[in-house]
């Protein structure tokens, strides 16, 4: 990611404007396959940083939907704000890489915060609650994707149709409200609540349309919840999602 810091310095000055450009460049709104439900949740991924002054409202929007059974809300903390005054306590390079995967898949040459990706396809500004709600309403996949089932130590993706190889992801996240005191940077002096903070993201393997099982290990932290995502490529649309 050579040159990323210089690009983000500009984003720090005009973060909201850049995020709006991302919406214009990256939103794709195919017709919804059907309403989401607990068995087929809409995946809402927030990319944010504790050092970003525009991110607290986006955190609040994600926190507000974190308990909805028809939504799998995931908070990914990115690393590229860490050199701008405050090192995010949850950020990991893998989460920054995921946001870049989405950017490349959508033909975008920049990343910015706060950004929300809904079902791997619609890009919205994370601090705009009305826009986020509108995208979620039209984004249900219904039962179109492959069925996912789980047993102790494994997960199985059933047979289904696929246009190109998909990635099967295991996501582990903390559902608790975590109050983080920020001591420097743009949010210095504030205490920010975080929910559904992603702590690990693991590619279990690929899925090509045939039924396949994948082994999973026990999480190191017992308080974490788990979910499986089946996604076209590494930054394409989410085909299926399942809470374990």
C-alpha positions as CSV (number, residue, x, y, z in Angstrom):
1,X,0.0,0.0,0.0
2,X,2.7,2.5,-1.0
3,X,1.5,6.0,-0.8
4,X,-1.5,5.2,1.3
5,X,-0.6,7.6,4.1
6,X,-0.4,10.6,1.7
7,X,-3.8,9.7,0.2
8,X,-5.3,9.4,3.7
9,X,-4.0,12.8,4.7
10,X,-6.3,14.2,2.0
11,X,-9.1,12.0,3.3
12,X,-8.6,13.4,6.8
13,X,-9.2,16.9,5.4
14,X,-12.1,16.0,3.1
15,X,-13.2,12.7,4.4
16,X,-16.9,13.3,4.0
17,X,-16.5,14.5,0.4
18,X,-14.4,11.5,-0.5
19,X,-16.9,9.1,1.1
20,X,-19.7,10.7,-1.0
21,X,-17.6,10.1,-4.1
22,X,-17.3,6.4,-3.1
23,X,-21.0,6.1,-3.0
24,X,-21.4,7.6,-6.4
25,X,-18.6,5.3,-7.8
26,X,-19.3,2.1,-5.9
27,X,-23.0,1.6,-5.3
28,X,-24.7,-1.1,-7.3
29,X,-28.3,-1.9,-6.5
30,X,-29.5,-5.1,-8.2
31,X,-33.0,-6.2,-7.6
32,X,-33.5,-7.7,-4.2
33,X,-34.0,-11.5,-4.2
34,X,-36.3,-11.3,-1.1
35,X,-36.6,-10.1,2.4
36,X,-33.8,-11.0,4.8
37,X,-34.5,-13.0,7.9
38,X,-32.5,-14.7,10.7
39,X,-31.6,-17.6,8.5
40,X,-30.5,-15.3,5.6
41,X,-29.2,-12.1,7.2
42,X,-28.2,-9.1,5.3
43,X,-24.4,-8.5,5.9
44,X,-23.6,-5.0,6.9
45,X,-19.8,-4.3,7.2
46,X,-18.6,-1.0,8.6
47,X,-15.0,0.1,8.0
48,X,-14.0,2.7,10.5
49,X,-11.3,3.9,12.8
50,X,-11.2,5.3,16.3
51,X,-9.0,8.1,14.9
52,X,-11.6,9.3,12.4
53,X,-13.8,12.2,13.6
54,X,-16.6,11.2,11.1
55,X,-16.8,7.6,12.5
56,X,-18.6,7.9,15.8
57,X,-22.0,8.5,14.1
58,X,-21.3,5.5,11.9
59,X,-20.5,3.4,15.0
60,X,-23.8,4.5,16.5
61,X,-25.7,3.5,13.4
62,X,-24.1,0.0,13.4
63,X,-24.7,-0.3,17.2
64,X,-28.4,0.5,16.6
65,X,-28.9,-2.5,14.3
66,X,-26.5,-4.9,16.0
67,X,-29.3,-6.9,17.7
68,X,-31.5,-7.3,14.6
69,X,-31.8,-11.0,13.7
70,X,-32.2,-10.2,10.0
71,X,-28.9,-8.3,10.0
72,X,-25.3,-9.5,10.5
73,X,-23.6,-6.3,11.6
74,X,-19.8,-6.3,11.6
75,X,-17.4,-3.6,12.7
76,X,-14.0,-3.7,10.9
77,X,-11.4,-1.4,12.3
78,X,-8.8,-0.3,9.7
79,X,-5.2,0.6,10.2
80,X,-4.5,3.6,7.9
81,X,-5.5,6.1,10.5
82,X,-3.0,4.8,13.0
83,X,-0.3,7.2,11.9
84,X,-2.6,10.2,12.3
85,X,-2.6,10.7,16.0
86,X,-4.2,7.6,17.5
87,X,-3.6,3.9,17.0
88,X,-6.9,2.0,16.9
89,X,-7.2,-0.6,19.6
90,X,-9.0,-3.1,17.3
91,X,-7.5,-2.5,13.9
92,X,-5.8,-5.2,11.9
93,X,-4.1,-5.2,8.5
94,X,-6.4,-8.0,7.3
95,X,-9.4,-5.6,7.8
96,X,-7.7,-2.9,5.8
97,X,-7.0,-5.4,3.1
98,X,-10.6,-6.4,3.0
99,X,-11.7,-2.8,2.4
100,X,-9.2,-2.6,-0.4
101,X,-10.5,-5.9,-1.9
102,X,-13.9,-4.2,-2.1
103,X,-12.4,-1.0,-3.6
104,X,-10.6,-3.0,-6.3
105,X,-13.7,-5.1,-7.1
106,X,-15.7,-1.9,-7.4
107,X,-13.2,-0.1,-9.6
108,X,-12.3,2.4,-6.9
109,X,-8.7,3.6,-6.4
110,X,-9.2,5.0,-2.8
111,X,-10.5,3.8,0.5
112,X,-12.1,6.1,3.2
113,X,-13.9,6.0,6.5
114,X,-16.6,5.6,7.5
115,X,-17.7,3.3,4.8
116,X,-20.4,0.6,4.9
117,X,-20.7,-2.3,2.4
118,X,-24.0,-4.1,2.4
119,X,-24.1,-7.7,1.2
120,X,-20.8,-7.1,-0.6
121,X,-22.3,-4.9,-3.3
122,X,-23.8,-1.6,-2.1
123,X,-21.5,1.1,-0.8
124,X,-22.8,3.8,1.5
125,X,-21.5,6.5,3.8
126,X,-21.6,5.0,7.3
127,X,-22.7,8.0,9.2
128,X,-25.9,8.5,7.0
129,X,-28.5,6.5,8.9
130,X,-31.3,7.2,6.4
131,X,-29.3,6.1,3.4
132,X,-28.1,3.0,5.3
133,X,-31.6,2.0,6.2
134,X,-32.7,2.5,2.6
135,X,-30.0,0.3,1.2
136,X,-30.7,-2.5,3.8
137,X,-34.4,-2.5,2.9
138,X,-33.6,-3.2,-0.8
139,X,-30.7,-5.5,-0.3
140,X,-32.2,-8.8,0.9
141,X,-30.9,-11.9,-0.8
142,X,-33.8,-14.2,0.2
143,X,-33.0,-17.9,-0.1
144,X,-31.0,-17.5,-3.4
145,X,-27.6,-18.5,-2.0
146,X,-26.3,-21.9,-0.9
147,X,-27.4,-23.3,2.4
148,X,-24.9,-23.3,5.2
149,X,-25.0,-25.7,8.1
150,X,-22.6,-26.4,11.0
151,X,-21.6,-29.1,13.4
152,X,-19.0,-29.1,16.1
153,X,-15.7,-28.4,14.4
154,X,-17.0,-28.0,10.9
155,X,-19.2,-26.0,8.5
156,X,-20.8,-27.2,5.3
157,X,-21.8,-25.2,2.3
158,X,-24.4,-27.0,0.2
159,X,-24.4,-27.4,-3.6
160,X,-25.6,-24.4,-5.6
161,X,-25.0,-22.3,-8.6
162,X,-21.9,-20.0,-8.8
163,X,-20.5,-17.9,-11.6
164,X,-16.9,-17.9,-10.3
165,X,-15.1,-19.4,-7.3
166,X,-16.3,-18.0,-4.0
167,X,-14.4,-17.6,-0.8
168,X,-15.7,-19.1,2.4
169,X,-14.9,-16.8,5.4
170,X,-15.1,-17.4,9.1
171,X,-15.7,-14.2,11.0
172,X,-15.3,-14.0,14.8
173,X,-16.7,-10.9,16.5
174,X,-17.4,-9.5,19.9
175,X,-21.1,-8.7,20.4
176,X,-20.6,-6.8,23.7
177,X,-20.6,-3.0,24.0
178,X,-17.0,-1.9,24.5
179,X,-16.4,1.6,25.7
180,X,-13.0,2.8,24.4
181,X,-11.4,6.0,25.8
182,X,-9.6,7.8,23.0
183,X,-6.7,9.8,24.3
184,X,-5.4,11.5,21.2
185,X,-6.2,12.3,17.5
186,X,-9.4,13.7,16.1
187,X,-11.5,12.0,18.8
188,X,-9.2,12.7,21.7
189,X,-11.0,13.0,25.0
190,X,-14.1,11.0,23.9
191,X,-15.2,7.6,25.0
192,X,-16.6,5.7,22.0
193,X,-18.9,2.6,22.3
194,X,-18.2,-0.2,19.8
195,X,-20.3,-3.3,19.1
196,X,-19.8,-6.4,17.0
197,X,-16.1,-5.7,16.7
198,X,-14.5,-8.2,14.4
199,X,-11.5,-9.8,16.0
200,X,-10.5,-12.3,13.3
201,X,-11.2,-13.0,9.6
202,X,-10.1,-16.4,8.2
203,X,-10.5,-17.7,4.7
204,X,-11.6,-21.4,5.2
205,X,-11.2,-22.2,1.5
206,X,-13.0,-21.8,-1.8
207,X,-16.4,-23.0,-2.9
208,X,-17.1,-23.8,-6.6
209,X,-20.7,-24.9,-6.5
210,X,-20.3,-28.4,-5.1
211,X,-21.2,-29.3,-1.5
212,X,-18.1,-28.9,0.6
213,X,-17.2,-29.0,4.3
214,X,-14.6,-27.0,6.1
215,X,-12.9,-27.5,9.5
216,X,-13.0,-24.8,12.1
217,X,-11.1,-24.5,15.3
218,X,-12.3,-23.3,18.7
219,X,-11.9,-19.5,19.2
220,X,-9.2,-18.4,21.7
221,X,-11.8,-16.1,23.3
222,X,-15.0,-17.8,24.6
223,X,-16.9,-14.5,24.4
224,X,-16.7,-14.3,20.6
225,X,-19.5,-15.1,18.2
226,X,-18.9,-16.7,14.8
227,X,-20.4,-16.3,11.4
228,X,-19.7,-17.8,7.9
229,X,-19.8,-15.8,4.7
230,X,-19.8,-17.2,1.2
231,X,-18.5,-14.4,-1.1
232,X,-17.8,-14.2,-4.8
233,X,-14.0,-13.9,-5.1
234,X,-12.6,-11.8,-2.3
235,X,-14.5,-8.6,-2.7
236,X,-17.6,-9.5,-4.6
237,X,-21.2,-9.9,-3.5
238,X,-22.1,-12.0,-0.5
239,X,-23.9,-15.2,-1.7
240,X,-24.8,-16.5,1.8
241,X,-24.3,-15.8,5.5
242,X,-24.9,-17.9,8.5
243,X,-24.4,-17.4,12.3
244,X,-22.8,-20.4,14.0
